[in-house]
Amino acid sequence: MMCVIKAENITKVFGDLEVLKNVSLEVDRGEVISIIGPSGSGKSTFLRCLQQLEEIDGGKIKIDDKKLGMIFQNLNLFPHKTVIENISEAPIIVNKMNREKAVKRGEELLKKVGLLDKKDDYPCDISGGQKQRVAIARALAMEPEILLFDEPTSALDPELVGEVLSVIKELAKDHMTMIIVTHEMAFAREVSDYIVFMDEGKIIEKAIPNKMFTNPDHPRIKVFLDKML
Amino acid sequence: MSYILNITGFILKGSIVTLKLYAVAIVFSIPLGIVGALGKTSNKKWLKNILEIYIWIIRGTPLLLQLFFVYFGLPVFGIKLGRFQAAAITFIINYGAYFTEIFRAGIESVDKGQYEAAKALGMNYKQTMRRIILPQAIKRVLPPTSNEAITLMKDTALVAAISMGDILRAAKEVLTRDFNVTPFIIAAIIYLLLTSVVVLVFKQLEKKYAIYE
């Protein structure tokens, strides 16, 4: 297995608050890793550090940043562009792909997430779940080797969560390398190779799903999972 | 009737000066405002400070004083400008300051998540601004920009004070000669028509940008 992400002793400080304390994580190609843990434990911040949306205050991240894609909790589609333009924009202006090819590729991706019929709609005209599926297609259009999901379903109405999760499950089947910050425990258990539990800025356990959900080493995890399940 | 047509023709000739000045001022002050706004939203402190002083001076002093300074004052320092040049430069610098503030507010109103999404897709600063942030900012600043564009049309009348033959000056000449208020009424109607065109243009723009959100 080839290691595609290697984070060593990452620290991040906001003012007086140390949000990440010596966080280390290695991810191999094709692995799906879910990060769970209470709110404010530093899960999202860790992901944002990997994507270089936050500067780290200590440690080392080894990663090919051009191969990273990211899906946000707040969706962050471009409101002034149609669905297909949202997807084809970056390939055209960043990768200098010709428009026709980018649009064709965009349509294939929309088909994959089941939204080809919405390609000319603006984001304001589709549902939250559809928006998040478009956001996934948009990230895929840059042909990333690794996808980072920052609580992809927490901003969605409960009935829309399933459609987004099933798209992510499909990606897992295709062996896309993914790190997913989530509160959807059943989903994390089903889709992940490893579960990482974070608390107060530290990774306190990394284990395969079965162990994490049935017999975690750390009592703190048991308490948390009992509340969540 | 032929009298009214006659003086209307004369005053309309003045509108050529008004429109020329208006066109030059708009065409240069809006880009100046965009550049200024990008400067003010950048992380270069010295640039922000310079722009701050520029806006402070321009917004805090009368436009007519600025016009007099450029036309009558600069020759003292050996810089002699024609009337039209002096007026155009004054209006561009003055309106550039207002547009800078309007566009800055527009840029800052765009959600931080838009920058992050663009960055995550590999876009650099220029691509992000041009393709993602500015188009959204423009939609939001259309109403205040429309206000400024209307005010600029009326402010061009200030050039009558440095003897430029614009609409107002032409009307005043007729009034002094014939001693009746008809030319002022005609001038008012011409200004109304011109500002109405500006209003219409901005209404169309707002409609165009209303397809999303």
Interface residues (C-beta under 8 A of the other chain):
Chain A: Q51 Q52 L53 K66 L68 G69 M70 F72 N74 L75 N76 L77 F78 P79 H80 E89 A90 I93 V94 N95 Y122 P123 C124 A135 R138 A139 M142
Chain B: D111 G113 Q114 E116 A117 K119 A120 L121 G122 M123 Q127 R131 I132 P135 Q136 K139 Y209 I211 Y212 E213
